[in-house]
């Protein structure tokens, strides 16, 4: 079984058992999570309050880490809990990671985070080791408390571009790499910018800002059609497929952090939305900024005018299919390799 699924299922089952048995405070219903060698990596389960938890046995380090408490995540270090595996109990000093959110998609994200943390820890970790690895992910969970920066349709469009690329790692690194930028992807080798425009309409008519339409450098618009449908795949499953295609832990961390920043407090709601992957995949096309219909604008804009937006119909503009566009970028993405695509 996939380690993330093992963690998620153990937490779900543990929380259900802890609630059913009304386990007392400081007692957790858990299952051991083991390495292939049989070594126990952690204990995953739940509390009588229904919270999902992971307890990691760690030695006392050089310093005492500070506890963490956020809306979706809390952590304690060097605390004693009774661990109940259904056949017996043992009391251990552990580092306790707790998912305080009930949303199943947030808990699945928590399982992915714990999976990465366990991979990164040394064989005999200290509490400081656990705290240091946790610190790398705190920004992600802080972002889950902020307002969403996009909507469902726009998010599907951006994920479709990453999912279509043979080198999703390159695109993840360029995804909102400049938080204040109005451009979705900024790549450096070659230097190119891509702004994604997604629509539920059957036509390629998109709202464009003057900042996006007029600037120096090489810029493209990626046009994507999005069909939200109850029989489609969840955005969460599609996103996890992208994460699975990323080889480096740093890229997976960056991907989840950016996704959390895009979704904010709506993360669970967004991840549970369903869309038809093939519709978005097959509609993806790239347009040079110079080829889309644009109005004549004089710069600088008049005093008192801080911005201009307009509607542009891309339908008659020349475009590149996704495979051709990626191939034209050269080494950064040299074609279509469906084996690296998210599973549908």
Sine and cosine of phi, psi and omega as CSV:
sin_phi,cos_phi,sin_psi,cos_psi,sin_omega,cos_omega
0.00,0.00,0.60,-0.80,0.08,-1.00
-0.85,0.52,0.70,-0.71,-0.07,-1.00
-0.84,0.54,-0.63,0.78,0.00,-1.00
-0.91,0.43,-0.66,0.75,0.04,-1.00
-0.92,0.40,-0.61,0.79,0.05,-1.00
-0.88,0.48,-0.71,0.71,0.02,-1.00
-0.89,0.45,-0.74,0.67,-0.02,-1.00
-0.87,0.49,-0.71,0.70,-0.03,-1.00
-0.92,0.39,-0.62,0.78,0.02,-1.00
-0.91,0.42,-0.63,0.78,0.02,-1.00
-0.92,0.38,-0.67,0.74,0.01,-1.00
-0.90,0.44,-0.74,0.67,-0.01,-1.00
-0.91,0.42,-0.63,0.77,0.00,-1.00
-0.90,0.43,-0.70,0.72,0.01,-1.00
-0.89,0.46,-0.66,0.75,0.00,-1.00
-0.90,0.43,-0.67,0.75,0.00,-1.00
-0.94,0.34,-0.65,0.76,0.00,-1.00
-0.89,0.46,-0.64,0.77,0.03,-1.00
-0.93,0.38,-0.72,0.69,-0.05,-1.00
-0.89,0.46,-0.62,0.79,-0.03,-1.00
-1.00,-0.03,-0.05,1.00,0.01,-1.00
0.76,0.65,0.80,0.60,-0.02,-1.00
-0.88,0.47,0.58,-0.82,-0.04,-1.00
-0.95,0.32,0.18,-0.98,0.07,-1.00
-0.83,0.56,0.52,-0.86,0.01,-1.00
0.92,0.38,0.25,0.97,0.08,-1.00
-0.85,-0.52,0.76,-0.65,-0.06,-1.00
-0.88,-0.48,0.64,-0.77,0.16,-0.99
-1.00,-0.01,0.89,-0.45,-0.18,-0.98
-0.70,-0.71,0.28,-0.96,0.26,-0.97
-0.81,-0.59,0.59,-0.81,0.04,-1.00
-0.96,0.27,0.67,-0.74,0.11,-0.99
-0.96,-0.28,0.87,-0.50,-0.14,-0.99
-0.89,-0.46,0.41,-0.91,0.15,-0.99
-0.99,0.17,0.15,-0.99,0.02,-1.00
-0.86,0.51,-0.48,0.88,0.01,-1.00
-0.96,0.27,-0.18,0.98,-0.06,-1.00
0.99,-0.11,-0.12,0.99,0.02,-1.00
-0.92,0.39,0.72,-0.69,0.01,-1.00
-0.96,0.27,0.84,-0.53,0.03,-1.00
-1.00,0.00,-0.60,0.80,-0.07,-1.00
-0.17,-0.98,0.09,-1.00,0.10,-0.99
-0.84,-0.54,0.85,-0.53,-0.03,-1.00
-0.94,-0.34,0.67,-0.74,-0.02,-1.00
-0.05,-1.00,-0.61,-0.79,-0.07,-1.00
-0.41,-0.91,0.11,-0.99,-0.01,-1.00
-0.93,-0.38,0.19,-0.98,0.03,-1.00
-0.92,0.38,-0.24,0.97,0.11,-0.99
-0.99,0.11,-0.05,1.00,0.01,-1.00
1.00,0.05,0.14,0.99,0.00,-1.00
-0.99,0.14,0.53,-0.85,0.06,-1.00
-1.00,0.03,0.69,-0.72,-0.07,-1.00
-0.66,-0.75,0.40,-0.92,0.17,-0.99
-0.72,-0.70,0.81,-0.59,0.01,-1.00
-0.94,-0.34,0.82,-0.58,-0.02,-1.00
-0.91,-0.42,0.83,-0.55,0.05,-1.00
-0.97,0.23,0.87,-0.49,-0.07,-1.00
-0.65,-0.76,0.57,-0.82,0.02,-1.00
-0.96,0.28,0.35,-0.94,0.11,-0.99
-0.92,0.40,0.75,-0.66,-0.02,-1.00
-0.99,-0.11,-0.22,-0.98,-0.03,-1.00
-0.93,0.37,-0.42,0.91,0.01,-1.00
-0.63,-0.78,0.24,-0.97,0.01,-1.00
-0.99,-0.10,0.93,-0.36,-0.02,-1.00
-0.88,0.47,0.51,-0.86,0.00,-1.00
-0.99,0.15,0.71,-0.70,0.06,-1.00
-0.87,0.49,0.44,-0.90,-0.01,-1.00
-0.85,-0.52,0.67,-0.74,0.08,-1.00
-0.60,-0.80,0.89,-0.46,0.05,-1.00
-0.75,-0.66,0.04,-1.00,-0.03,-1.00
-0.88,0.48,-0.64,0.77,-0.08,-1.00
-0.97,-0.25,-0.25,0.97,-0.15,-0.99
-0.58,-0.82,0.63,-0.78,0.19,-0.98
-0.66,-0.75,0.38,-0.92,0.00,-1.00
-0.56,-0.83,0.67,-0.74,0.10,-0.99
-0.81,-0.59,0.47,-0.88,-0.03,-1.00
-0.76,-0.65,0.68,-0.73,0.03,-1.00
0.93,0.37,0.68,0.74,0.00,-1.00
-0.91,-0.42,0.46,-0.89,-0.05,-1.00
-0.98,-0.22,0.79,-0.61,0.03,-1.00
-0.75,-0.67,0.49,-0.87,0.17,-0.99
-1.00,0.02,0.82,-0.57,-0.01,-1.00
-0.97,-0.25,0.88,-0.48,-0.07,-1.00
-0.94,-0.34,0.92,-0.40,-0.02,-1.00
-0.99,-0.13,0.18,0.98,0.01,-1.00
0.99,-0.12,-0.32,0.95,0.03,-1.00
-0.89,-0.45,-0.29,0.96,0.00,-1.00
-0.08,-1.00,0.08,-1.00,-0.02,-1.00
-0.80,-0.60,0.54,-0.84,0.16,-0.99
-0.65,-0.76,0.58,-0.82,0.02,-1.00
-0.98,-0.21,0.82,-0.57,-0.06,-1.00
-0.72,-0.69,0.46,-0.89,0.17,-0.98
-1.00,0.08,0.83,-0.55,-0.13,-0.99
-0.68,-0.74,0.29,-0.96,0.27,-0.96
-0.99,-0.12,0.86,-0.52,-0.16,-0.99
-0.96,-0.28,0.86,-0.52,0.11,-0.99
-0.95,-0.31,0.78,-0.63,-0.12,-0.99
-0.78,-0.62,0.81,-0.58,0.12,-0.99
-1.00,0.01,0.92,-0.40,-0.11,-0.99
-1.00,-0.02,-0.10,0.99,0.01,-1.00
-1.00,-0.01,0.65,-0.76,0.02,-1.00
-1.00,0.04,-0.27,0.96,-0.05,-1.00
-0.87,0.50,0.79,-0.61,-0.05,-1.00
-0.89,0.46,-0.52,0.86,0.01,-1.00
-0.95,0.32,-0.59,0.80,0.06,-1.00
-0.92,0.38,-0.60,0.80,0.04,-1.00
-0.93,0.37,-0.58,0.82,0.08,-1.00
-0.91,0.42,-0.65,0.76,0.09,-1.00
-0.88,0.47,-0.67,0.75,0.05,-1.00
-0.86,0.51,-0.66,0.75,0.04,-1.00
-0.89,0.45,-0.63,0.77,0.05,-1.00
-0.90,0.44,-0.66,0.75,0.03,-1.00
-0.89,0.46,-0.71,0.70,0.00,-1.00
-0.90,0.44,-0.63,0.78,0.06,-1.00
-0.83,0.55,-0.75,0.67,0.00,-1.00
-0.91,0.41,-0.63,0.78,-0.01,-1.00
-0.90,0.44,-0.69,0.73,0.00,-1.00
-0.91,0.42,-0.59,0.81,0.05,-1.00
-0.90,0.44,-0.55,0.83,-0.10,-1.00
-1.00,0.10,-0.35,0.94,-0.08,-1.00
-0.96,0.29,0.54,-0.84,0.11,-0.99
-0.93,0.36,0.15,-0.99,-0.06,-1.00
-0.87,0.49,-0.63,0.77,-0.03,-1.00
-0.84,-0.54,0.97,0.22,-0.18,-0.98
-0.96,0.28,0.44,-0.90,0.18,-0.98
-0.99,-0.13,0.22,-0.98,0.07,-1.00
-0.88,0.47,-0.54,0.84,0.05,-1.00
-0.91,0.41,-0.63,0.77,0.06,-1.00
-0.85,0.52,-0.72,0.70,0.00,-1.00
-0.89,0.46,-0.70,0.71,-0.01,-1.00
-0.90,0.44,-0.63,0.77,-0.01,-1.00
-0.91,0.42,-0.67,0.74,0.03,-1.00
-0.93,0.37,-0.62,0.78,0.04,-1.00
-0.87,0.49,-0.64,0.77,-0.06,-1.00
-0.85,0.52,-0.52,0.86,0.00,-1.00
-0.91,0.41,-0.40,0.92,-0.09,-1.00
-0.96,-0.27,-0.07,1.00,-0.07,-1.00
-0.87,0.48,-0.59,0.81,0.01,-1.00
-0.85,0.53,-0.60,0.80,0.02,-1.00
-0.86,0.50,-0.75,0.66,-0.07,-1.00
-0.96,0.30,-0.48,0.88,0.14,-0.99
-0.89,0.47,-0.64,0.77,-0.04,-1.00
-0.90,0.44,-0.43,0.90,0.02,-1.00
-0.94,0.34,-0.13,0.99,0.02,-1.00
-0.99,-0.13,-0.13,0.99,-0.08,-1.00
-1.00,-0.06,0.29,-0.96,0.09,-1.00
-0.91,0.42,0.45,-0.89,0.04,-1.00
-0.91,0.42,0.59,-0.81,0.02,-1.00
-0.99,-0.15,-0.07,1.00,-0.03,-1.00
-0.59,-0.81,-0.03,-1.00,0.13,-0.99
-0.89,-0.46,0.06,-1.00,-0.08,-1.00
-0.87,0.49,-0.70,0.71,-0.05,-1.00
-0.90,0.44,-0.71,0.70,0.02,-1.00
-0.89,0.45,-0.61,0.79,0.01,-1.00
-0.91,0.42,-0.68,0.73,0.04,-1.00
-0.86,0.50,-0.65,0.76,0.02,-1.00
-0.87,0.50,-0.73,0.69,-0.02,-1.00
-0.91,0.40,-0.67,0.74,0.02,-1.00
-0.92,0.40,-0.53,0.85,0.03,-1.00
-0.88,0.47,-0.66,0.75,0.02,-1.00
-0.89,0.45,-0.73,0.68,0.01,-1.00
-0.89,0.46,-0.69,0.72,-0.04,-1.00
-0.92,0.40,-0.43,0.90,-0.02,-1.00
-0.99,0.17,-0.30,0.95,-0.11,-0.99
-0.99,0.17,0.61,-0.79,0.10,-0.99
-0.94,0.35,-0.53,0.85,0.02,-1.00
-0.93,-0.37,0.96,0.29,-0.02,-1.00
-0.87,0.49,-0.44,0.90,0.00,-1.00
-0.88,0.48,-0.64,0.77,0.01,-1.00
-0.90,0.43,-0.67,0.74,-0.05,-1.00
-0.95,0.31,-0.56,0.83,0.07,-1.00
-0.89,0.45,-0.65,0.76,0.01,-1.00
-0.91,0.41,-0.47,0.88,0.00,-1.00
-1.00,-0.07,-0.02,1.00,-0.08,-1.00
-0.98,0.20,0.93,-0.37,-0.02,-1.00
0.74,0.67,0.67,0.74,0.01,-1.00
-0.92,0.39,-0.39,0.92,0.13,-0.99
-0.92,-0.40,0.98,-0.18,-0.15,-0.99
-0.83,0.56,-0.51,0.86,-0.06,-1.00
-1.00,0.06,-0.08,1.00,-0.04,-1.00
-0.96,0.28,0.51,-0.86,0.09,-1.00
-1.00,0.03,0.06,1.00,-0.05,-1.00
-0.96,-0.27,0.67,-0.74,-0.11,-0.99
-0.97,0.25,-0.68,0.74,-0.04,-1.00
-0.78,-0.63,0.76,-0.65,0.07,-1.00
-0.82,-0.57,0.93,-0.37,0.01,-1.00
-0.97,-0.25,0.48,-0.88,-0.09,-1.00
-0.95,-0.31,-0.48,0.88,-0.04,-1.00
-0.71,-0.70,1.00,-0.08,-0.01,1.00
-0.97,0.25,0.29,-0.96,-0.02,-1.00
-0.97,0.23,0.94,-0.35,-0.03,-1.00
-0.44,-0.90,0.55,-0.84,0.02,-1.00
-0.88,-0.48,0.62,-0.78,0.00,-1.00
-0.75,-0.66,0.85,-0.52,0.10,-0.99
-0.97,-0.26,0.79,-0.61,-0.06,-1.00
-1.00,-0.07,0.75,-0.67,0.08,-1.00
-0.85,-0.53,0.90,-0.44,-0.03,-1.00
-0.90,-0.43,0.54,-0.84,-0.04,-1.00
-0.53,-0.85,0.50,-0.87,0.13,-0.99
-1.00,-0.02,-0.08,1.00,0.00,-1.00
-0.97,0.24,0.37,-0.93,0.06,-1.00
-0.98,0.17,-0.16,0.99,0.03,-1.00
-0.95,-0.31,0.35,-0.94,0.00,-1.00
-1.00,-0.06,0.89,0.46,0.06,-1.00
-0.96,-0.29,0.85,-0.52,-0.14,-0.99
-0.78,-0.63,0.46,-0.89,0.10,-1.00
-1.00,0.02,0.81,-0.59,-0.07,-1.00
-0.84,-0.54,0.61,-0.79,0.13,-0.99
-1.00,-0.07,0.42,-0.91,0.03,-1.00
-0.88,0.47,-0.58,0.82,0.04,-1.00
-0.87,0.49,-0.60,0.80,0.01,-1.00
-0.97,0.25,-0.56,0.83,-0.12,-0.99
-1.00,0.09,-0.40,0.92,-0.07,-1.00
-0.77,-0.64,0.90,-0.44,0.07,-1.00
-0.13,-0.99,0.10,-1.00,0.07,-1.00
-1.00,0.08,0.26,-0.97,0.08,-1.00
1.00,-0.04,0.02,-1.00,-0.04,-1.00
-1.00,-0.07,0.89,-0.45,-0.05,-1.00
-0.72,-0.70,0.62,-0.78,0.04,-1.00
-0.78,-0.63,0.43,-0.90,0.18,-0.98
-0.95,-0.30,0.76,-0.65,0.11,-0.99
-0.99,-0.14,0.87,-0.50,-0.03,-1.00
-0.98,-0.22,0.77,-0.63,-0.07,-1.00
-0.71,-0.71,0.71,-0.70,0.12,-0.99
-0.99,-0.10,0.70,-0.72,-0.06,-1.00
-0.86,-0.51,0.81,-0.59,0.07,-1.00
-0.89,-0.46,0.95,-0.30,0.06,-1.00
-0.99,0.14,0.80,-0.59,-0.05,-1.00
-0.47,-0.88,0.65,-0.76,-0.06,-1.00
-0.88,0.47,-0.41,0.91,-0.02,-1.00
-1.00,0.02,0.02,1.00,-0.03,-1.00
-0.99,0.13,-0.11,-0.99,0.06,-1.00
-0.99,0.12,0.50,-0.87,0.07,-1.00
-0.97,0.25,0.50,-0.86,0.08,-1.00
-0.88,0.48,-0.58,0.81,0.02,-1.00
-0.87,0.50,-0.71,0.70,0.02,-1.00
-0.90,0.44,-0.66,0.75,0.01,-1.00
-0.90,0.44,-0.67,0.74,0.01,-1.00
-0.90,0.43,-0.66,0.75,0.02,-1.00
-0.91,0.41,-0.54,0.84,0.09,-1.00
-0.89,0.45,-0.64,0.76,0.07,-1.00
-0.89,0.45,-0.72,0.70,0.00,-1.00
-0.86,0.51,-0.62,0.78,0.00,-1.00
-0.90,0.43,-0.45,0.89,-0.02,-1.00
-0.99,0.13,-0.11,0.99,-0.02,-1.00
-1.00,0.00,0.83,-0.56,-0.10,-0.99
-0.98,0.19,-0.50,0.87,-0.11,-0.99
-0.98,-0.19,0.65,-0.76,0.02,-1.00
-0.86,0.51,-0.58,0.81,-0.01,-1.00
-0.90,0.44,-0.59,0.81,0.01,-1.00
-0.95,0.32,-0.62,0.78,0.05,-1.00
-0.91,0.42,-0.66,0.75,0.05,-1.00
-0.87,0.49,-0.71,0.70,0.01,-1.00
-0.89,0.45,-0.67,0.75,-0.01,-1.00
-0.87,0.49,-0.78,0.63,-0.03,-1.00
-0.91,0.42,-0.58,0.81,0.02,-1.00
-0.91,0.41,-0.69,0.73,0.01,-1.00
-0.93,0.38,-0.65,0.76,0.03,-1.00
-0.88,0.48,-0.67,0.74,0.03,-1.00
-0.89,0.45,-0.62,0.79,0.02,-1.00
-0.92,0.40,-0.62,0.79,0.02,-1.00
-0.92,0.39,-0.66,0.75,-0.10,-0.99
-1.00,0.02,-0.52,0.85,-0.02,-1.00
0.83,0.55,-0.65,-0.76,-0.03,-1.00
-0.92,0.39,-0.20,0.98,0.03,-1.00
-1.00,-0.03,0.21,0.98,-0.09,-1.00
-0.79,0.61,-0.80,0.60,-0.04,-1.00
-0.87,0.50,-0.69,0.73,0.01,-1.00
-0.89,0.46,-0.71,0.70,-0.02,-1.00
-0.91,0.42,-0.71,0.71,-0.06,-1.00
-0.91,0.41,-0.43,0.90,0.00,-1.00
-0.99,0.11,-0.23,0.97,0.03,-1.00
-0.91,0.42,0.51,-0.86,-0.03,-1.00
-0.89,-0.46,0.59,-0.81,0.04,-1.00
-0.57,-0.82,0.31,-0.95,-0.01,-1.00
-1.00,0.01,0.95,-0.30,-0.10,-1.00
-0.86,0.50,-0.70,0.72,-0.08,-1.00
-0.89,0.46,-0.59,0.81,0.01,-1.00
-0.88,0.47,-0.74,0.67,0.01,-1.00
-0.92,0.40,-0.70,0.72,-0.05,-1.00
-0.86,0.51,-0.74,0.67,-0.09,-1.00
-0.97,0.23,-0.35,0.94,-0.01,-1.00
-1.00,0.05,-0.23,0.97,-0.09,-1.00
-0.87,0.50,0.84,-0.55,0.03,-1.00
-0.57,-0.82,0.44,-0.90,-0.07,-1.00
-0.89,-0.46,0.68,-0.73,-0.06,-1.00
-0.82,-0.57,0.75,-0.67,0.12,-0.99
-0.92,0.40,0.62,-0.79,0.01,-1.00
-0.82,0.57,-0.63,0.78,-0.05,-1.00
-0.94,0.35,-0.27,0.96,-0.09,-1.00
-0.99,-0.11,-0.24,0.97,-0.01,-1.00
-0.99,0.14,0.46,-0.89,0.06,-1.00
-0.89,0.46,0.82,-0.58,-0.01,-1.00
-0.70,-0.72,0.58,-0.82,0.04,-1.00
-0.97,0.25,0.28,-0.96,0.13,-0.99
-0.99,0.11,0.88,-0.48,0.00,-1.00
-0.82,-0.57,0.65,-0.76,0.07,-1.00
-1.00,-0.08,0.71,-0.71,0.03,-1.00
-0.89,-0.46,0.59,-0.81,0.02,1.00
-0.95,0.32,0.32,-0.95,0.04,-1.00
-0.91,0.41,0.45,-0.89,-0.02,-1.00
-0.85,0.52,0.43,-0.90,0.05,-1.00
-0.83,0.55,0.75,-0.67,0.00,-1.00
1.00,-0.09,-0.18,0.98,0.03,-1.00
-0.97,-0.24,0.92,-0.40,-0.08,-1.00
-0.99,-0.14,-0.21,0.98,-0.01,-1.00
-0.10,-0.99,0.37,-0.93,0.01,-1.00
-0.68,-0.73,0.71,-0.70,0.14,-0.99
-0.82,-0.58,0.43,-0.90,0.01,-1.00
-0.48,-0.88,0.31,-0.95,0.05,-1.00
-0.99,-0.13,0.72,-0.69,-0.03,-1.00
-0.77,-0.63,0.78,-0.62,0.05,-1.00
-1.00,-0.07,0.93,-0.36,-0.05,-1.00
-0.99,0.17,-0.12,0.99,-0.24,-0.97
-0.80,0.60,-0.63,0.77,-0.07,-1.00
-1.00,-0.08,-0.01,1.00,-0.04,-1.00
-0.99,0.13,0.55,-0.84,0.07,-1.00
-0.91,0.41,0.57,-0.82,-0.07,-1.00
-0.60,-0.80,0.21,-0.98,0.11,-0.99
-0.89,-0.46,0.71,-0.71,0.14,-0.99
-0.91,0.42,0.37,-0.93,-0.08,-1.00
-0.83,0.55,-0.72,0.69,-0.04,-1.00
-0.87,0.49,-0.66,0.75,-0.01,-1.00
-0.92,0.38,-0.64,0.77,-0.01,-1.00
-0.90,0.43,-0.74,0.67,-0.01,-1.00
-0.89,0.45,-0.63,0.77,0.01,-1.00
-0.90,0.44,-0.60,0.80,-0.03,-1.00
-0.92,0.38,-0.35,0.94,0.01,-1.00
-0.97,0.24,-0.19,0.98,0.06,-1.00
0.98,0.18,-0.74,-0.67,-0.14,-0.99
-0.88,0.48,-0.45,0.89,-0.06,-1.00
-0.91,0.41,-0.51,0.86,0.00,-1.00
-0.23,-0.97,0.95,-0.30,-0.21,-0.98
-0.95,-0.30,0.50,0.87,0.09,-1.00
0.62,-0.79,-0.26,-0.97,-0.05,-1.00
-0.95,-0.32,0.86,-0.51,0.05,-1.00
-0.83,-0.56,1.00,-0.07,-0.12,-0.99
-0.90,0.43,-0.32,0.95,0.00,-1.00
-0.90,0.43,-0.39,0.92,-0.01,-1.00
-1.00,-0.09,0.06,1.00,-0.04,-1.00
-0.98,0.21,0.45,-0.89,0.10,-0.99
-0.86,0.52,0.62,-0.78,0.04,-1.00
-0.94,0.33,0.57,-0.82,-0.05,-1.00
-0.99,-0.12,0.00,0.00,0.00,0.00
